[in-house]
Amino acid sequence: MTHIATHIRIFASDPSDELVEKRTAAIGEIAGIFKGRRQVGELLQTANDLAVAVQQGGKLSAALTGTIEGAIRKTSTAFVAEGHELEMLVCGMSGALQAVSGSAALLHGAVSIPDVLSFGLWSALSYQKPRTEPKIEQLRNELLQSAHGHCAAVARDSRQRIKVSDPEFKEAPKKEEEPETPFDASAMKEGLKPFKDAIANLRSNAAVDREEIDLLWWVLSDWSSLLGRRFSDEKVGDAAAAVASGIEAGRMIRRAPAEAHRHLILRYVPTGKDLSLIELLTAIGGDRTALAPTEAETYISNCPAVFPLSNALRTGAASDPRAKIKRPLGDWAARALLESSIAHLCSNNTGVSV
């Protein structure tokens, strides 16, 4: 991770040691605030608002402004937000970078705070055009790569099968003619712990097995449950098939999406001309209603920067300037997979683990 002093030079060309120390403390405070948010909706909103601010050159939401300004004022009491939008954006992005860095996957597929924040940042930032300012683009790209790297590591590590040990209940030896002792609930709980751990590990392994089996049958069947037709049916348009494959695979996976899932859905995507989001909606045509999201609809409507494709499928409109950017059909299928899997995982985890 790039040293914070490098990022501080985005808004201060020759910062003093005192300024670096104060902003480093503020960035650590912001990271702590982000990591203290335990509601999925709040974490996705944080990622959404940061991404929007990056795209708009530092125009922060009222919620982010309050959070970042308050953190900076703890070490710089005279600081005011007005006129310091770029400084606050850099501190917010640096805080998010700290919040998603250095965390590992939790056991049994539990979703953590860095997981949700990384999902949102990866989705939102990867949909953006690069910034023209080299220094701010370097920070934006570092945040994007860190979020993507965290998701990739979680996708890999959370699918590792857990070794299940043979549990054994050991009862304390009882001496001859020793009187009966009262029931010891604490001892019983301790004795049952190996069995509970073994059951939890078996369930975790079974969930990953189930995911693989579901995906295998889905691929072999060649059937789209959303479109009600085979993917190979000539009546299914290329655009509808590509997006449907990403959505359906995203709803089947039980951990963060991995690169293997992307390759899996690309088998349904023919090579062809690039399409903008507006052109994609036109190509999908009447199938849009069938592809509209049915999970996490509140998250999707509140966080359009995180779920741009899902929102377009939900509303049938694409007014964002980025909707005019042409992208390969394979990229749209991959985006459908990413947004669908985030919605699926988050709809089943309204709160997150530490």
SETORKOL-242357 format. One record per residue (C-alpha): residue in three letters; x, y, z; residue number from 1. Coordinates in pm, whole numbers, plus 50000, padded with zeros to 5 digits. Layout:
# residues N
<rec vexgu="ALA" px="X" py="Y" pz="Z" kolkol="NUM"/>
...
END
This chain:
# residues 354
<rec vexgu="MET" px="50000" py="50000" pz="50000" kolkol="1"/>
<rec vexgu="THR" px="50132" py="50343" pz="49903" kolkol="2"/>
<rec vexgu="HIS" px="50252" py="50559" pz="50192" kolkol="3"/>
<rec vexgu="ILE" px="49987" py="50804" pz="50310" kolkol="4"/>
<rec vexgu="ALA" px="50225" py="51097" pz="50264" kolkol="5"/>
<rec vexgu="THR" px="50220" py="51029" pz="49890" kolkol="6"/>
<rec vexgu="HIS" px="49842" py="51063" pz="49878" kolkol="7"/>
<rec vexgu="ILE" px="49849" py="51376" pz="50094" kolkol="8"/>
<rec vexgu="ARG" px="50052" py="51541" pz="49820" kolkol="9"/>
<rec vexgu="ILE" px="49744" py="51522" pz="49598" kolkol="10"/>
<rec vexgu="PHE" px="49600" py="51820" pz="49786" kolkol="11"/>
<rec vexgu="ALA" px="49916" py="51961" pz="49949" kolkol="12"/>
<rec vexgu="SER" px="50221" py="51984" pz="49722" kolkol="13"/>
<rec vexgu="ASP" px="50469" py="52031" pz="50008" kolkol="14"/>
<rec vexgu="PRO" px="50308" py="51904" pz="50329" kolkol="15"/>
<rec vexgu="SER" px="50473" py="51955" pz="50665" kolkol="16"/>
<rec vexgu="ASP" px="50544" py="51667" pz="50900" kolkol="17"/>
<rec vexgu="GLU" px="50271" py="51798" pz="51129" kolkol="18"/>
<rec vexgu="LEU" px="50011" py="51792" pz="50851" kolkol="19"/>
<rec vexgu="VAL" px="50110" py="51439" pz="50751" kolkol="20"/>
<rec vexgu="GLU" px="50082" py="51320" pz="51112" kolkol="21"/>
<rec vexgu="LYS" px="49743" py="51485" pz="51162" kolkol="22"/>
<rec vexgu="ARG" px="49594" py="51356" pz="50836" kolkol="23"/>
<rec vexgu="THR" px="49737" py="51010" pz="50899" kolkol="24"/>
<rec vexgu="ALA" px="49555" py="51007" pz="51234" kolkol="25"/>
<rec vexgu="ALA" px="49237" py="51131" pz="51064" kolkol="26"/>
<rec vexgu="ILE" px="49258" py="50862" pz="50796" kolkol="27"/>
<rec vexgu="GLY" px="49298" py="50597" pz="51065" kolkol="28"/>
<rec vexgu="GLU" px="48991" py="50739" pz="51240" kolkol="29"/>
<rec vexgu="ILE" px="48790" py="50726" pz="50915" kolkol="30"/>
<rec vexgu="ALA" px="48898" py="50365" pz="50856" kolkol="31"/>
<rec vexgu="GLY" px="48784" py="50280" pz="51208" kolkol="32"/>
<rec vexgu="ILE" px="48444" py="50442" pz="51147" kolkol="33"/>
<rec vexgu="PHE" px="48398" py="50249" pz="50823" kolkol="34"/>
<rec vexgu="LYS" px="48494" py="49921" pz="50990" kolkol="35"/>
<rec vexgu="GLY" px="48254" py="49995" pz="51273" kolkol="36"/>
<rec vexgu="ARG" px="47953" py="49993" pz="51040" kolkol="37"/>
<rec vexgu="ARG" px="47782" py="49658" pz="51075" kolkol="38"/>
<rec vexgu="GLN" px="47475" py="49700" pz="50854" kolkol="39"/>
<rec vexgu="VAL" px="47507" py="49584" pz="50493" kolkol="40"/>
<rec vexgu="GLY" px="47302" py="49875" pz="50360" kolkol="41"/>
<rec vexgu="GLU" px="47522" py="50130" pz="50537" kolkol="42"/>
<rec vexgu="LEU" px="47843" py="49971" pz="50406" kolkol="43"/>
<rec vexgu="LEU" px="47715" py="49956" pz="50048" kolkol="44"/>
<rec vexgu="GLN" px="47599" py="50318" pz="50076" kolkol="45"/>
<rec vexgu="THR" px="47948" py="50417" pz="50190" kolkol="46"/>
<rec vexgu="ALA" px="48103" py="50250" pz="49885" kolkol="47"/>
<rec vexgu="ASN" px="47840" py="50405" pz="49660" kolkol="48"/>
<rec vexgu="ASP" px="47891" py="50758" pz="49793" kolkol="49"/>
<rec vexgu="LEU" px="48270" py="50734" pz="49774" kolkol="50"/>
<rec vexgu="ALA" px="48256" py="50615" pz="49413" kolkol="51"/>
<rec vexgu="VAL" px="48015" py="50895" pz="49318" kolkol="52"/>
<rec vexgu="ALA" px="48246" py="51151" pz="49481" kolkol="53"/>
<rec vexgu="VAL" px="48543" py="51014" pz="49287" kolkol="54"/>
<rec vexgu="GLN" px="48351" py="51039" pz="48960" kolkol="55"/>
<rec vexgu="GLN" px="48229" py="51391" pz="49037" kolkol="56"/>
<rec vexgu="GLY" px="48568" py="51525" pz="49140" kolkol="57"/>
<rec vexgu="GLY" px="48517" py="51544" pz="49516" kolkol="58"/>
<rec vexgu="LYS" px="48149" py="51627" pz="49564" kolkol="59"/>
<rec vexgu="LEU" px="48077" py="51429" pz="49880" kolkol="60"/>
<rec vexgu="SER" px="47738" py="51328" pz="50014" kolkol="61"/>
<rec vexgu="ALA" px="47620" py="51497" pz="50333" kolkol="62"/>
<rec vexgu="ALA" px="47677" py="51174" pz="50529" kolkol="63"/>
<rec vexgu="LEU" px="48034" py="51131" pz="50408" kolkol="64"/>
<rec vexgu="THR" px="48108" py="51500" pz="50459" kolkol="65"/>
<rec vexgu="GLY" px="48002" py="51477" pz="50822" kolkol="66"/>
<rec vexgu="THR" px="48204" py="51160" pz="50882" kolkol="67"/>
<rec vexgu="ILE" px="48526" py="51282" pz="50722" kolkol="68"/>
<rec vexgu="GLU" px="48506" py="51640" pz="50852" kolkol="69"/>
<rec vexgu="GLY" px="48446" py="51512" pz="51205" kolkol="70"/>
<rec vexgu="ALA" px="48747" py="51279" pz="51185" kolkol="71"/>
<rec vexgu="ILE" px="48978" py="51555" pz="51060" kolkol="72"/>
<rec vexgu="ARG" px="48859" py="51798" pz="51328" kolkol="73"/>
<rec vexgu="LYS" px="48976" py="51564" pz="51601" kolkol="74"/>
<rec vexgu="THR" px="49334" py="51668" pz="51523" kolkol="75"/>
<rec vexgu="SER" px="49267" py="51995" pz="51335" kolkol="76"/>
<rec vexgu="THR" px="48995" py="52182" pz="51524" kolkol="77"/>
<rec vexgu="ALA" px="48993" py="52478" pz="51282" kolkol="78"/>
<rec vexgu="PHE" px="48923" py="52259" pz="50976" kolkol="79"/>
<rec vexgu="VAL" px="48608" py="52331" pz="50775" kolkol="80"/>
<rec vexgu="ALA" px="48474" py="52125" pz="50485" kolkol="81"/>
<rec vexgu="GLU" px="48401" py="52415" pz="50252" kolkol="82"/>
<rec vexgu="GLY" px="48678" py="52462" pz="50001" kolkol="83"/>
<rec vexgu="HIS" px="48854" py="52138" pz="50101" kolkol="84"/>
<rec vexgu="GLU" px="48652" py="51887" pz="49897" kolkol="85"/>
<rec vexgu="LEU" px="48957" py="51729" pz="49732" kolkol="86"/>
<rec vexgu="GLU" px="49134" py="51690" pz="50068" kolkol="87"/>
<rec vexgu="MET" px="48829" py="51523" pz="50218" kolkol="88"/>
<rec vexgu="LEU" px="48792" py="51293" pz="49918" kolkol="89"/>
<rec vexgu="VAL" px="49155" py="51182" pz="49947" kolkol="90"/>
<rec vexgu="CYS" px="49116" py="51119" pz="50322" kolkol="91"/>
<rec vexgu="GLY" px="48793" py="50925" pz="50262" kolkol="92"/>
<rec vexgu="MET" px="48946" py="50709" pz="49991" kolkol="93"/>
<rec vexgu="SER" px="49258" py="50649" pz="50201" kolkol="94"/>
<rec vexgu="GLY" px="49040" py="50551" pz="50497" kolkol="95"/>
<rec vexgu="ALA" px="48848" py="50305" pz="50280" kolkol="96"/>
<rec vexgu="LEU" px="49179" py="50167" pz="50153" kolkol="97"/>
<rec vexgu="GLN" px="49290" py="50096" pz="50509" kolkol="98"/>
<rec vexgu="ALA" px="48953" py="49943" pz="50593" kolkol="99"/>
<rec vexgu="VAL" px="48967" py="49682" pz="50315" kolkol="100"/>
<rec vexgu="SER" px="49337" py="49599" pz="50341" kolkol="101"/>
<rec vexgu="GLY" px="49489" py="49313" pz="50537" kolkol="102"/>
<rec vexgu="SER" px="49172" py="49119" pz="50620" kolkol="103"/>
<rec vexgu="ALA" px="49123" py="48745" pz="50568" kolkol="104"/>
<rec vexgu="ALA" px="48816" py="48535" pz="50489" kolkol="105"/>
<rec vexgu="LEU" px="48605" py="48433" pz="50787" kolkol="106"/>
<rec vexgu="LEU" px="48518" py="48073" pz="50865" kolkol="107"/>
<rec vexgu="HIS" px="48207" py="47901" pz="50726" kolkol="108"/>
<rec vexgu="GLY" px="48142" py="48166" pz="50461" kolkol="109"/>
<rec vexgu="ALA" px="48053" py="48439" pz="50711" kolkol="110"/>
<rec vexgu="VAL" px="48045" py="48784" pz="50551" kolkol="111"/>
<rec vexgu="SER" px="48271" py="49044" pz="50711" kolkol="112"/>
<rec vexgu="ILE" px="48270" py="49424" pz="50710" kolkol="113"/>
<rec vexgu="PRO" px="48569" py="49443" pz="50469" kolkol="114"/>
<rec vexgu="ASP" px="48390" py="49191" pz="50244" kolkol="115"/>
<rec vexgu="VAL" px="48082" py="49409" pz="50191" kolkol="116"/>
<rec vexgu="LEU" px="48282" py="49731" pz="50159" kolkol="117"/>
<rec vexgu="SER" px="48511" py="49561" pz="49905" kolkol="118"/>
<rec vexgu="PHE" px="48215" py="49423" pz="49708" kolkol="119"/>
<rec vexgu="GLY" px="48070" py="49771" pz="49676" kolkol="120"/>
<rec vexgu="LEU" px="48396" py="49947" pz="49591" kolkol="121"/>
<rec vexgu="TRP" px="48499" py="49683" pz="49337" kolkol="122"/>
<rec vexgu="SER" px="48165" py="49701" pz="49159" kolkol="123"/>
<rec vexgu="ALA" px="48136" py="50081" pz="49160" kolkol="124"/>
<rec vexgu="LEU" px="48495" py="50175" pz="49078" kolkol="125"/>
<rec vexgu="SER" px="48536" py="49912" pz="48804" kolkol="126"/>
<rec vexgu="TYR" px="48241" py="50065" pz="48619" kolkol="127"/>
<rec vexgu="GLN" px="48400" py="50411" pz="48609" kolkol="128"/>
<rec vexgu="LYS" px="48620" py="50576" pz="48352" kolkol="129"/>
<rec vexgu="PRO" px="48974" py="50647" pz="48477" kolkol="130"/>
<rec vexgu="ARG" px="49031" py="50997" pz="48611" kolkol="131"/>
<rec vexgu="THR" px="49247" py="51227" pz="48401" kolkol="132"/>
<rec vexgu="GLU" px="49445" py="51354" pz="48703" kolkol="133"/>
<rec vexgu="PRO" px="49738" py="51111" pz="48748" kolkol="134"/>
<rec vexgu="LYS" px="49766" py="51131" pz="49127" kolkol="135"/>
<rec vexgu="ILE" px="49397" py="51094" pz="49208" kolkol="136"/>
<rec vexgu="GLU" px="49373" py="50817" pz="48949" kolkol="137"/>
<rec vexgu="GLN" px="49661" py="50637" pz="49118" kolkol="138"/>
<rec vexgu="LEU" px="49471" py="50643" pz="49447" kolkol="139"/>
<rec vexgu="ARG" px="49145" py="50541" pz="49279" kolkol="140"/>
<rec vexgu="ASN" px="49317" py="50249" pz="49106" kolkol="141"/>
<rec vexgu="GLU" px="49493" py="50142" pz="49426" kolkol="142"/>
<rec vexgu="LEU" px="49158" py="50137" pz="49607" kolkol="143"/>
<rec vexgu="LEU" px="48999" py="49941" pz="49322" kolkol="144"/>
<rec vexgu="GLN" px="49280" py="49685" pz="49311" kolkol="145"/>
<rec vexgu="SER" px="49279" py="49645" pz="49689" kolkol="146"/>
<rec vexgu="ALA" px="48902" py="49586" pz="49694" kolkol="147"/>
<rec vexgu="HIS" px="48923" py="49343" pz="49401" kolkol="148"/>
<rec vexgu="GLY" px="49219" py="49164" pz="49559" kolkol="149"/>
<rec vexgu="HIS" px="49032" py="49122" pz="49887" kolkol="150"/>
<rec vexgu="CYS" px="48729" py="48976" pz="49708" kolkol="151"/>
<rec vexgu="ALA" px="48948" py="48739" pz="49505" kolkol="152"/>
<rec vexgu="ALA" px="49126" py="48617" pz="49820" kolkol="153"/>
<rec vexgu="VAL" px="48795" py="48565" pz="50002" kolkol="154"/>
<rec vexgu="ALA" px="48650" py="48382" pz="49700" kolkol="155"/>
<rec vexgu="ARG" px="48949" py="48146" pz="49703" kolkol="156"/>
<rec vexgu="ASP" px="48997" py="48094" pz="50076" kolkol="157"/>
<rec vexgu="SER" px="48630" py="48065" pz="50171" kolkol="158"/>
<rec vexgu="ARG" px="48593" py="47767" pz="49936" kolkol="159"/>
<rec vexgu="GLN" px="48871" py="47566" pz="50095" kolkol="160"/>
<rec vexgu="ARG" px="48730" py="47252" pz="50255" kolkol="161"/>
<rec vexgu="ILE" px="48775" py="47249" pz="50631" kolkol="162"/>
<rec vexgu="LYS" px="48926" py="46941" pz="50789" kolkol="163"/>
<rec vexgu="VAL" px="48672" py="46774" pz="51016" kolkol="164"/>
<rec vexgu="SER" px="48820" py="46608" pz="51320" kolkol="165"/>
<rec vexgu="ASP" px="48666" py="46309" pz="51497" kolkol="166"/>
<rec vexgu="PRO" px="48495" py="46455" pz="51804" kolkol="167"/>
<rec vexgu="GLU" px="48503" py="46262" pz="52126" kolkol="168"/>
<rec vexgu="PHE" px="48309" py="46330" pz="52442" kolkol="169"/>
<rec vexgu="LYS" px="48528" py="46267" pz="52744" kolkol="170"/>
<rec vexgu="GLU" px="48356" py="46222" pz="53076" kolkol="171"/>
<rec vexgu="ALA" px="48557" py="46288" pz="53388" kolkol="172"/>
<rec vexgu="PRO" px="48650" py="45962" pz="53568" kolkol="173"/>
<rec vexgu="LYS" px="48440" py="45886" pz="53872" kolkol="174"/>
<rec vexgu="LYS" px="48587" py="45731" pz="54183" kolkol="175"/>
<rec vexgu="GLU" px="48423" py="45427" pz="54339" kolkol="176"/>
<rec vexgu="GLU" px="48152" py="45505" pz="54595" kolkol="177"/>
<rec vexgu="GLU" px="48178" py="45875" pz="54508" kolkol="178"/>
<rec vexgu="PRO" px="47844" py="46056" pz="54563" kolkol="179"/>
<rec vexgu="GLU" px="47648" py="46181" pz="54266" kolkol="180"/>
<rec vexgu="THR" px="47741" py="46539" pz="54174" kolkol="181"/>
<rec vexgu="PRO" px="47491" py="46799" pz="54055" kolkol="182"/>
<rec vexgu="PHE" px="47455" py="46849" pz="53680" kolkol="183"/>
<rec vexgu="ASP" px="47738" py="47072" pz="53554" kolkol="184"/>
<rec vexgu="ALA" px="47606" py="47272" pz="53257" kolkol="185"/>
<rec vexgu="SER" px="47942" py="47436" pz="53195" kolkol="186"/>
<rec vexgu="ALA" px="48121" py="47102" pz="53172" kolkol="187"/>
<rec vexgu="MET" px="47851" py="46966" pz="52942" kolkol="188"/>
<rec vexgu="LYS" px="47884" py="47269" pz="52712" kolkol="189"/>
<rec vexgu="GLU" px="48260" py="47226" pz="52699" kolkol="190"/>
<rec vexgu="GLY" px="48222" py="46858" pz="52623" kolkol="191"/>
<rec vexgu="LEU" px="47981" py="46923" pz="52335" kolkol="192"/>
<rec vexgu="LYS" px="48197" py="47194" pz="52175" kolkol="193"/>
<rec vexgu="PRO" px="48401" py="46952" pz="51954" kolkol="194"/>
<rec vexgu="PHE" px="48075" py="46810" pz="51818" kolkol="195"/>
<rec vexgu="LYS" px="47934" py="47155" pz="51742" kolkol="196"/>
<rec vexgu="ASP" px="48256" py="47255" pz="51568" kolkol="197"/>
<rec vexgu="ALA" px="48252" py="46938" pz="51359" kolkol="198"/>
<rec vexgu="ILE" px="47889" py="46995" pz="51256" kolkol="199"/>
<rec vexgu="ALA" px="47962" py="47357" pz="51161" kolkol="200"/>
<rec vexgu="ASN" px="48260" py="47246" pz="50948" kolkol="201"/>
<rec vexgu="LEU" px="48052" py="46977" pz="50778" kolkol="202"/>
<rec vexgu="ARG" px="47780" py="47229" pz="50697" kolkol="203"/>
<rec vexgu="SER" px="48036" py="47471" pz="50554" kolkol="204"/>
<rec vexgu="ASN" px="48187" py="47201" pz="50332" kolkol="205"/>
<rec vexgu="ALA" px="47840" py="47090" pz="50225" kolkol="206"/>
<rec vexgu="ALA" px="47749" py="47445" pz="50120" kolkol="207"/>
<rec vexgu="VAL" px="48051" py="47465" pz="49889" kolkol="208"/>
<rec vexgu="ASP" px="47973" py="47117" pz="49752" kolkol="209"/>
<rec vexgu="ARG" px="47612" py="47222" pz="49690" kolkol="210"/>
<rec vexgu="GLU" px="47727" py="47531" pz="49504" kolkol="211"/>
<rec vexgu="GLU" px="47945" py="47324" pz="49272" kolkol="212"/>
<rec vexgu="ILE" px="47667" py="47070" pz="49209" kolkol="213"/>
<rec vexgu="ASP" px="47410" py="47341" pz="49135" kolkol="214"/>
<rec vexgu="LEU" px="47643" py="47512" pz="48889" kolkol="215"/>
<rec vexgu="LEU" px="47732" py="47180" pz="48723" kolkol="216"/>
<rec vexgu="TRP" px="47368" py="47088" pz="48662" kolkol="217"/>
<rec vexgu="TRP" px="47295" py="47441" pz="48543" kolkol="218"/>
<rec vexgu="VAL" px="47573" py="47426" pz="48285" kolkol="219"/>
<rec vexgu="LEU" px="47474" py="47076" pz="48167" kolkol="220"/>
<rec vexgu="SER" px="47105" py="47166" pz="48138" kolkol="221"/>
<rec vexgu="ASP" px="47168" py="47466" pz="47909" kolkol="222"/>
<rec vexgu="TRP" px="46842" py="47605" pz="48049" kolkol="223"/>
<rec vexgu="SER" px="46771" py="47963" pz="48156" kolkol="224"/>
<rec vexgu="SER" px="46513" py="47967" pz="48432" kolkol="225"/>
<rec vexgu="LEU" px="46475" py="48344" pz="48392" kolkol="226"/>
<rec vexgu="LEU" px="46410" py="48340" pz="48018" kolkol="227"/>
<rec vexgu="GLY" px="46226" py="48007" pz="48017" kolkol="228"/>
<rec vexgu="ARG" px="46430" py="47888" pz="47719" kolkol="229"/>
<rec vexgu="ARG" px="46757" py="47716" pz="47643" kolkol="230"/>
<rec vexgu="PHE" px="47058" py="47942" pz="47622" kolkol="231"/>
<rec vexgu="SER" px="47139" py="47780" pz="47288" kolkol="232"/>
<rec vexgu="ASP" px="46789" py="47853" pz="47150" kolkol="233"/>
<rec vexgu="GLU" px="46815" py="48073" pz="46842" kolkol="234"/>
<rec vexgu="LYS" px="46521" py="48277" pz="46971" kolkol="235"/>
<rec vexgu="VAL" px="46726" py="48391" pz="47271" kolkol="236"/>
<rec vexgu="GLY" px="46913" py="48707" pz="47182" kolkol="237"/>
<rec vexgu="ASP" px="47284" py="48729" pz="47255" kolkol="238"/>
<rec vexgu="ALA" px="47241" py="49020" pz="47496" kolkol="239"/>
<rec vexgu="ALA" px="46961" py="48854" pz="47695" kolkol="240"/>
<rec vexgu="ALA" px="47151" py="48524" pz="47716" kolkol="241"/>
<rec vexgu="ALA" px="47470" py="48694" pz="47833" kolkol="242"/>
<rec vexgu="VAL" px="47302" py="48896" pz="48108" kolkol="243"/>
<rec vexgu="ALA" px="47076" py="48606" pz="48214" kolkol="244"/>
<rec vexgu="SER" px="47374" py="48374" pz="48253" kolkol="245"/>
<rec vexgu="GLY" px="47549" py="48619" pz="48483" kolkol="246"/>
<rec vexgu="ILE" px="47239" py="48679" pz="48696" kolkol="247"/>
<rec vexgu="GLU" px="47154" py="48311" pz="48733" kolkol="248"/>
<rec vexgu="ALA" px="47508" py="48207" pz="48823" kolkol="249"/>
<rec vexgu="GLY" px="47529" py="48494" pz="49073" kolkol="250"/>
<rec vexgu="ARG" px="47217" py="48368" pz="49251" kolkol="251"/>
<rec vexgu="MET" px="47361" py="48018" pz="49285" kolkol="252"/>
<rec vexgu="ILE" px="47699" py="48093" pz="49437" kolkol="253"/>
<rec vexgu="ARG" px="47732" py="48091" pz="49816" kolkol="254"/>
<rec vexgu="ARG" px="48061" py="48274" pz="49851" kolkol="255"/>
<rec vexgu="ALA" px="48224" py="48572" pz="49679" kolkol="256"/>
<rec vexgu="PRO" px="48241" py="48530" pz="49298" kolkol="257"/>
<rec vexgu="ALA" px="48566" py="48385" pz="49167" kolkol="258"/>
<rec vexgu="GLU" px="48737" py="48411" pz="48829" kolkol="259"/>
<rec vexgu="ALA" px="48623" py="48056" pz="48751" kolkol="260"/>
<rec vexgu="HIS" px="48260" py="48170" pz="48765" kolkol="261"/>
<rec vexgu="ARG" px="48335" py="48444" pz="48515" kolkol="262"/>
<rec vexgu="HIS" px="48483" py="48190" pz="48273" kolkol="263"/>
<rec vexgu="LEU" px="48180" py="47968" pz="48329" kolkol="264"/>
<rec vexgu="ILE" px="47927" py="48227" pz="48213" kolkol="265"/>
<rec vexgu="LEU" px="48138" py="48347" pz="47921" kolkol="266"/>
<rec vexgu="ARG" px="48063" py="48018" pz="47746" kolkol="267"/>
<rec vexgu="TYR" px="47718" py="48167" pz="47674" kolkol="268"/>
<rec vexgu="VAL" px="47858" py="48491" pz="47534" kolkol="269"/>
<rec vexgu="PRO" px="47939" py="48508" pz="47161" kolkol="270"/>
<rec vexgu="THR" px="48195" py="48751" pz="47030" kolkol="271"/>
<rec vexgu="GLY" px="48033" py="49055" pz="46878" kolkol="272"/>
<rec vexgu="LYS" px="48027" py="49430" pz="46873" kolkol="273"/>
<rec vexgu="ASP" px="48055" py="49638" pz="47188" kolkol="274"/>
<rec vexgu="LEU" px="47736" py="49779" pz="47338" kolkol="275"/>
<rec vexgu="SER" px="47658" py="50073" pz="47563" kolkol="276"/>
<rec vexgu="LEU" px="47414" py="50021" pz="47850" kolkol="277"/>
<rec vexgu="ILE" px="47146" py="50200" pz="47650" kolkol="278"/>
<rec vexgu="GLU" px="47208" py="49972" pz="47351" kolkol="279"/>
<rec vexgu="LEU" px="47215" py="49668" pz="47579" kolkol="280"/>
<rec vexgu="LEU" px="46868" py="49747" pz="47713" kolkol="281"/>
<rec vexgu="THR" px="46742" py="49788" pz="47357" kolkol="282"/>
<rec vexgu="ALA" px="46894" py="49454" pz="47255" kolkol="283"/>
<rec vexgu="ILE" px="46741" py="49277" pz="47556" kolkol="284"/>
<rec vexgu="GLY" px="46401" py="49417" pz="47464" kolkol="285"/>
<rec vexgu="GLY" px="46100" py="49240" pz="47613" kolkol="286"/>
<rec vexgu="ASP" px="46316" py="49008" pz="47823" kolkol="287"/>
<rec vexgu="ARG" px="46411" py="49297" pz="48053" kolkol="288"/>
<rec vexgu="THR" px="46122" py="49233" pz="48290" kolkol="289"/>
<rec vexgu="ALA" px="46231" py="48872" pz="48339" kolkol="290"/>
<rec vexgu="LEU" px="46586" py="48987" pz="48416" kolkol="291"/>
<rec vexgu="ALA" px="46487" py="49260" pz="48662" kolkol="292"/>
<rec vexgu="PRO" px="46634" py="49203" pz="49011" kolkol="293"/>
<rec vexgu="THR" px="46420" py="49030" pz="49274" kolkol="294"/>
<rec vexgu="GLU" px="46674" py="49033" pz="49559" kolkol="295"/>
<rec vexgu="ALA" px="46813" py="49323" pz="49763" kolkol="296"/>
<rec vexgu="GLU" px="46595" py="49572" pz="49577" kolkol="297"/>
<rec vexgu="THR" px="46641" py="49839" pz="49846" kolkol="298"/>
<rec vexgu="TYR" px="47019" py="49812" pz="49824" kolkol="299"/>
<rec vexgu="ILE" px="47002" py="49828" pz="49446" kolkol="300"/>
<rec vexgu="SER" px="46779" py="50136" pz="49432" kolkol="301"/>
<rec vexgu="ASN" px="46977" py="50320" pz="49702" kolkol="302"/>
<rec vexgu="CYS" px="47319" py="50241" pz="49552" kolkol="303"/>
<rec vexgu="PRO" px="47301" py="50297" pz="49174" kolkol="304"/>
<rec vexgu="ALA" px="47678" py="50338" pz="49146" kolkol="305"/>
<rec vexgu="VAL" px="47729" py="49988" pz="49290" kolkol="306"/>
<rec vexgu="PHE" px="47445" py="49833" pz="49086" kolkol="307"/>
<rec vexgu="PRO" px="47430" py="50027" pz="48755" kolkol="308"/>
<rec vexgu="LEU" px="47319" py="49730" pz="48543" kolkol="309"/>
<rec vexgu="SER" px="47067" py="49603" pz="48798" kolkol="310"/>
<rec vexgu="ASN" px="46914" py="49949" pz="48827" kolkol="311"/>
<rec vexgu="ALA" px="46883" py="49977" pz="48450" kolkol="312"/>
<rec vexgu="LEU" px="46711" py="49638" pz="48433" kolkol="313"/>
<rec vexgu="ARG" px="46482" py="49740" pz="48719" kolkol="314"/>
<rec vexgu="THR" px="46376" py="50075" pz="48572" kolkol="315"/>
<rec vexgu="GLY" px="46429" py="50025" pz="48200" kolkol="316"/>
<rec vexgu="ALA" px="46623" py="50352" pz="48186" kolkol="317"/>
<rec vexgu="ALA" px="46990" py="50447" pz="48182" kolkol="318"/>
<rec vexgu="SER" px="47045" py="50820" pz="48220" kolkol="319"/>
<rec vexgu="ASP" px="47394" py="50817" pz="48373" kolkol="320"/>
<rec vexgu="PRO" px="47665" py="50953" pz="48138" kolkol="321"/>
<rec vexgu="ARG" px="47850" py="50622" pz="48175" kolkol="322"/>
<rec vexgu="ALA" px="47553" py="50451" pz="48011" kolkol="323"/>
<rec vexgu="LYS" px="47692" py="50570" pz="47677" kolkol="324"/>
<rec vexgu="ILE" px="48027" py="50392" pz="47719" kolkol="325"/>
<rec vexgu="LYS" px="48051" py="50089" pz="47492" kolkol="326"/>
<rec vexgu="ARG" px="48170" py="49766" pz="47652" kolkol="327"/>
<rec vexgu="PRO" px="48215" py="49409" pz="47522" kolkol="328"/>
<rec vexgu="LEU" px="47919" py="49179" pz="47579" kolkol="329"/>
<rec vexgu="GLY" px="48143" py="48959" pz="47793" kolkol="330"/>
<rec vexgu="ASP" px="48198" py="49253" pz="48028" kolkol="331"/>
<rec vexgu="TRP" px="47821" py="49298" pz="48065" kolkol="332"/>
<rec vexgu="ALA" px="47784" py="48928" pz="48148" kolkol="333"/>
<rec vexgu="ALA" px="48062" py="48957" pz="48408" kolkol="334"/>
<rec vexgu="ARG" px="47897" py="49267" pz="48555" kolkol="335"/>
<rec vexgu="ALA" px="47565" py="49082" pz="48577" kolkol="336"/>
<rec vexgu="LEU" px="47746" py="48806" pz="48768" kolkol="337"/>
<rec vexgu="LEU" px="47913" py="49053" pz="49004" kolkol="338"/>
<rec vexgu="GLU" px="47602" py="49256" pz="49082" kolkol="339"/>
<rec vexgu="SER" px="47380" py="48948" pz="49113" kolkol="340"/>
<rec vexgu="SER" px="47619" py="48772" pz="49350" kolkol="341"/>
<rec vexgu="ILE" px="47657" py="49084" pz="49567" kolkol="342"/>
<rec vexgu="ALA" px="47280" py="49124" pz="49586" kolkol="343"/>
<rec vexgu="HIS" px="47235" py="48755" pz="49667" kolkol="344"/>
<rec vexgu="LEU" px="47500" py="48744" pz="49938" kolkol="345"/>
<rec vexgu="CYS" px="47391" py="49072" pz="50094" kolkol="346"/>
<rec vexgu="SER" px="47020" py="48990" pz="50091" kolkol="347"/>
<rec vexgu="ASN" px="47101" py="48690" pz="50311" kolkol="348"/>
<rec vexgu="ASN" px="47323" py="48891" pz="50547" kolkol="349"/>
<rec vexgu="THR" px="47155" py="49210" pz="50671" kolkol="350"/>
<rec vexgu="GLY" px="47426" py="49235" pz="50937" kolkol="351"/>
<rec vexgu="VAL" px="47790" py="49132" pz="50911" kolkol="352"/>
<rec vexgu="SER" px="48051" py="48968" pz="51129" kolkol="353"/>
<rec vexgu="VAL" px="48353" py="49156" pz="51259" kolkol="354"/>
END
